[in-house]
């Protein structure tokens, strides 16, 4: 797995883990809030119900004592003292208990007669509590007392014009709720930690293999098929996916190796077939030039024979002088060299050129190699050959495969001869020119040019306009391949009024190397 893939995987893992943590915290907060609110509501209802029952009990006791007071007939004489005795009894009964729940009594004059934490009657807290308690016949209120919040449940006791109730600090009232909230928070925190650990382990076991699979897929898209993913060593679905992927890659690698071997074998077959086709094209060219080559050799032999017969006659008559002998021997020697050149060119044309290497050669020599095999055939058939071997471009040194480039020119000269053989005006011209760092060689004949529909097909293998048995349709295709192997181009000049084939190759090759098939 690449460093970018690992970094991306860690980033994704961290983001997912953070998202889960935040989601868990949010869910925990919401759950705690809902739980606390619900617990507060339940506790409030339970406390109010319990306090309401206790208050009803206290009111019942006051009602009983009031009936006793009325039955005694001493109400007017003993009423105030009786009320004070009841307050003292309430104080004795409740304030001595450690319940945190205390009675509250507000008398008819608006004084707080009983409270667990007495305040002066004129204090703001006392006045506010009296005001709230004397509204309506009863209920519950929160009030401030000594900078604390208290809760009060109260009822009016009309016989004595009292307001009686029970009070408790709010903090003590909801102490159970706070404890419950702390417990819930603790449980949810443990749950969040456990869930986070579970999620982290899951991310490692899921995203780890997924990240490696993603990196492997990118390697495959880049062309690397020798890639596998580390086996996580587990028995879950991700491990099965990784093992299936590795198995697929092993089979694909095997298939690729088999395919490469098949392609290599097929390439060898195609190369062999191309060589056979090139040789067939060569043999076809040799067959077309056979008459001219025979004439090119027979003429020098005739000259040699005539000179030797003349020398023999002069020798028999004792008329052979040294200067005459040297003159005739010079003619014979030049004629023999002419035959040697023809045979050498013929051997070069017919040999295997697949191993020929680039070498610096004057362009004139390449043209002469082609002319040595074609010129006599053209002359005997009445075709005028125009070529200026002294042109500046002819003396240019070109890095090329000499024999292969000569074969291209021979193929073009043979095609030009076939095109003009039946015309009234028969000529072929070879031109050479410099085009910057390139040299241009063109072969033009007296034909009226090629239609565009034909010029677009002439380089297609097996396409020919010649009659059956006169052409293979491979010459121009192989010629263009040879020119392209020289990093050049070959095309038909469709703008010329005559048929003109153009070759352009660089004077210097970027790399001097062998390999390419010759043509004919």
N, C-alpha and C positions, 0 to 999 in steps of 0.2 A: 504494500500500500504506500502511495506517495505521501510526502510530507504535507502537501496541500490537502490530500484526502483526509489525513489524520487531523489536521487543523480544522477542517470543515466539520468532521465528525464530532470533535470535541466541542466546537461551537454549538452545533445542533443539540448535543447532549446537555450542555450547560443551559441552553435556553429552555429546553423542555423541562429540565429539572427545576429551574427557577419558576417556570409557568405553573408546574404542578405544586410547588411549594406555596406560591402566592394563592393559587386556587384553594389549596388546603387551608391556609391561614384564613382566607375569606370565608370559607365554609365553616371553619371552626368558630370564627367570630360571630357569624350569623347564628350558628347553632347555640352558642353560649348565650347570646343576647336573647334569642327566642326562649331558651330554657329558663334563664333568669327571670324574664318577664312573666313567663307562665308560672314559675315557682312563686314569684312575688304576688301574683294574682291569687294563687291557691292559698298561700300563707295568709294574705290579707283577709280572704273570705273565711278561712278557718279561725283566725284570731277574732275577727269581728263577730263571727257566730259564737265563739266561746265567751268573749267579753259581753256580748249581748245577753247570753244566758246568765252569766254572773251578775250583770246589771239588773236583769229581771228578778233574780233572787234577792239582791239587795233592796230593790224597790218593794218586793213582797214583804221583806222584813220590816221596812219602814211603814208600810201599810198596816201591818199587824200591830206595830207599836203605836201607830196613830189611833187605831181602833181602841187599843187599851187606854190610851190617854183620854179619848172621848168617853169611854165607858166609866172611867174613874170620876168624871165630873170635875176634875181639877184643871181643865185646859187653861182657863184664863189665869189661874193662880200659879200653875206649875209648868206652863208650856215652854217658856224660854229655858228654864233649868233642865227640862226634859230633853230639849233639842241638844243642849250642850253635852248632856250625858251620852246621847247617841253619837255625837261627833267623837267624843273621847273613846267610845267603844269601837267605832270604826277605825280610829287611829290605832288603837291597841291591837285590833284584830289583824290589820293589814300591814301597818308600817313595820311591825316586828318580823314580818316574813321576808325571806330573801327571794321573792318571786319576780321582782322588778316591775310588778303591776301594782299601781297605787290608786286609792279612791280619791275623787275630787268632789268637793261640795262648795257650791256658791249659794250663799243665803239670800233671803228676800231683799236685803238692803244692798245687794250687789257686791258683797264682800266675799273674798275667797276664804271660806271658813276652813277648808281642808285641802292640803296639797303636799306632796312629798318633799318639795323644796320651796318653803314659803318665801314670798316676796312682800315688800311693803305694798299696802293696798293701792297707793297712787302711782305705782310704777307703770311704765308703758306696757310692759308685758302683761301685767295684771289687768289693766283696763281693756286691752285687746282681747284677752281670754274671756272676760266677762261679757264683752260686746258680742263675741261670736256665740258663746254658750247660751245667751238669753234670746237668740233668734230661733224661732220655731219651737217645736215640742221635743226635738231630739235629733241625733245624727252623729256624724263623725267629722272631726276637723283636725288639721295640723296647725300647730301654733309654736311660736318661739318663746323659749323660757331659759333664762340664764345662757343666752347665745347657743342654745341647742334646740333642735327640732323635736317636738313631742307630738304624740298622737293621742286624741281624746275621743272616747265614745260616751255619749251622755243622753239623759232623759230629764224631762221636767217632772218634779214631784209637787203637784199643785197644792195638796193640803197644807204644806208648809212653805210653799213658794220657793222651793229649793230647785237647784239644778245639780243633779248627782251624776257621776260617771266614773270611768276608770281611765287612767292615763299611763303611758309608757313612752320611754325614749324611742325615736324612730330607729336608731342604730341597734337597739336591743330587739325591737320588733322584727327587723329584717336580718338579725344575726344569722339565723338559720339559712336564709336565702343567700347571704354572702358566702357562708361555708359551702353551700351547695354549688354556687358559682365557681368557687375555687376548685372544688372537686371536679366539676365538669371541665374546667380549663385544663387541669392536670391530665385528665383522661384524654381529652382531645389533643393535647400536646404530645402525649405518648403515641396516640393514634397517628398524628401527623408525621412524627419521626419514623414510626414503623412503615407508614405509607411511602415516605420519601426514600427510605432504604430499599423498600420493595421496588419502587419505580426506578431507582438508580441501577439496581441489579438487572431489572428488566431492560433498561436502556442499553446496558453493556452487552446483554445477551442478544438483543434484537438489533440495535443500531450498529454495534460493532461489526457483525457479519454483513449487514446491509451496506455499511460504508465500504468494507472490503470488496463486496460484490460490485458496488458502483465504481470503485477505482479499477477493478479488473475489467469492467465493461469499457471504461475509457481506454485502457491499455489495448483491448481488443479492437476498438474503433480506430486506434492508431496503427494497427497492423501487427501487433504483438500477440500471437496465438499461444505462446508458451507461458501462460499465466495460470496460476491456481490460487485458491483462497484457503487460508488457514482453517483447518477443521476445529470448530469450537469444542469438540469432545463431549457434547451433550446428546440427549436423545429427543430433543424437541423438534418442532417444525423447521426452525431456522437451520439447525444442524442438517436436517434432511435436505433442505434447499441448497446448502453449501456443498454437500456431498454430491447431489445431483448435478450442480454446476461444474464441479471438478471432474466428474465422470464425463459430462458433455464435452468439456475442454480436451480431455484425453482422447476421446473418440474423434473430435474435430481435428486435433493435431495429427492423429493417425491418418484421417481422411486427407488432410492437407499434404502430408508427406507422400501418400499414394498419388494424389493429384499432381504434385510437383514431379514425381518420377514419370507419370504418364505424359505430362506436358513436355518434359525433357526428351523422352523417347519419341514423342510426336515431332518435336522440333528437329531431332536428328533425322527422322524420316523425311520431313519437309526439306531440310538442308540437302539431303542426298538427292531428292527429287529436283530441287533447284539446280544442283550441279549437273544432273542428267539433262535437264532442259537447256542449261547453258551450253553443255557440250553438243546437244542437238542443234542449237542455234549456230554454234561454231561450224559444225559439219555442214549445215545448210549454207552458210556463207562460203565455206571452202568449195562446196559443189558449184555455187554460182560463179566463183572466180576460177574454177579449174581450167577452163579454156584459156583465159587470159594468163594464168600462171604458166601453163604449158607453153604458150606462145612466148612469154617472157623468158623462159629457159631455152626454148628451141632457137630463137633468134641468136642469142650469144653463142650457142653451140654451132650454129651454121657459120657464124663469123670465124670461130676457132677452126672449124674444119677447113674452110676456104683458105685461111692463112697458112695452116699446116701443109695443105696440098701445094700452095704456091711456093712455100719454102722448100718442099721436096723437089719440085721441078727445077728450081734454081740451083739446088745442090747437085742434081744429076747433070746439069749443063756447066757446072763449075762457075756459075755466075753469082753465087751467094757471097755477098760482101758483108763485112762486119756491121756497117751502119744500117744496111737494109735488114740484116738479121735482127739487130736491136730494135728497129722500128716495128717489125712484125711481132716480135716477142712482147713489146710494150702493149700492142693492141690486144694480144692474147691475154696478157696479164690483167688488163683492165676489164676485159670481157669476163674472165673467170671471177673477178671480184664482184662483177654485176650479178653473176649466178649465185655467188656466195651470199650476197645481200638478200636476194630473193628467197633463197632457202632458209636463211636465218630468220627473216620476217615470217616465213611460213611456219617454221618451228615455234617461234614465239606465239604466233596466233593460236596454234593447236595445243600448246602446253597448258597445264593447270596453273592458274595465276592466283589461287586462293591464298598462297603464302607470300605474295609479292608485297614489298614494303614501299613506303613513300621514299622518294629520293629526288634531289634536284636534277632536273632535265631541261635542256633548251626546248622550247615549244616546237622549234623547227624540226628537231629529231623525231618528235612524236608524229608530226605531219608526214615526214619522209617515210617513217615505218609504214604508215597506212598507204602512201602512194606507191611504195615498192611492190605492193600486191594488187593494186587497183588500176594504176595508170595505163598499163598495157591493154587491159580489157576495155577501158574507156576509149583508148586510141583506135583499137581495131574495130570498134563499133561506131566510130564517127562521132563520139561525144567529146566536145572541147572542154578541157580542164583548165580552169583559170586559178592560179595561186601565185602569190608574190612571196617567195621564200626569203626575200631580202627586206621585207617590211620590218619596221622596228619591233613590233610586238612579237614577230617570229623569233627574235633573238632573246626574248624574255625567258629567264629561268623559272620554272614552275616546279614546286614540290608535288609530285604525283606518282601514281603507279603507272609507269610508262606503257607497259604492254596493255593494261586494261584500258587506258585512255586511247591508245591506238585502235583497239578493238571497237570502241565506240565510234571513232571516225570512219573505220572501215564499214561498220553497219550503216552509218548515214550515207556514205558514198554508194554502197550497194543499193540502198533504197532510192537514192536520187537517180541512179542509172536505170533502175526498173521503171521509174516514173517518166523519164524523158526518152526512153529507147524508141518509142513509136512516134515521137513528135518530129515535126519538120526542123524545128530549131532545137538543137541538143547542146546544152552546156551545163557545166557544174562549176561553181566557184567556192573556193575556201578563203575565208577572211579571218584575220586576227586583229584584235584591238585591245587597248588597255582601258579598264573601267575602274579607276582608283586603285585599290589593292587587289583587284580581280583582273583576270584575263578572260576575254570573250572570244570564243571560236564559233564561227557560223558556217554552215554548209547550205548553199542556196542553189537551186536548180531552175531550169527554164520552165518548169511547170507553172500552172496558173493558180497555185496556192491550194490550201485545204479549206473546205467549208468549216464553219465553227462547230457544227454538229460532229464532224469527223475529228477536228483538232482536239476536242475534249475527250476523245476516246483512244487516240493513237497510242497512248502510254498504258492502256489497260492490257493485261496479259491476254494473249490469244486473239486480240483484235487485229485484223488485217484487211486491207483493201485489195490485196493481190489475189490473183486467181488461185484456185485449188491446186496444191502441190508446189506452189512457188514461194510460199512463205509460212513461217511457223507462228507468227503473231507474237513472238517473244523478244525480238531484237530491240525494239524501242523501250519496252518495259525493263529489260535487263540493263540497257544503256542508261536509262534514267537512274536506276538503282546504283550503278557504278558512279555516276556523276554526284549523286547525293552522298555516297560514301567518301567523296572528295570534298564534302561540305559545300557543294555547289548546287546549281539549278540547271534544268534542261527544259526548254519549252519551244512551242511553235510561235513564230512571229506572224500573227494573223493580220497585221497591218501591212505587211509586205505584199506587193502584187504577185510575187512568185512564191514558191514553196521554200521556206527558210526555217531551218532548225538552229537554235542558239544554245550554246553551252557556256556557262559562267562558273569559274572555279577560283578560289583564292590562290594567290601566288605562294603563300606560306600556309602550311597546315598547322593548326593549333597543337596537334600531337602527331608524331610520326609513328605510325603503327601499322601492322599488317592486318589482313583479313578482308575479304570481299571477293565475290566471284566475277570473273571476266565475262565478257559478252562477245558476240560476233554479229 
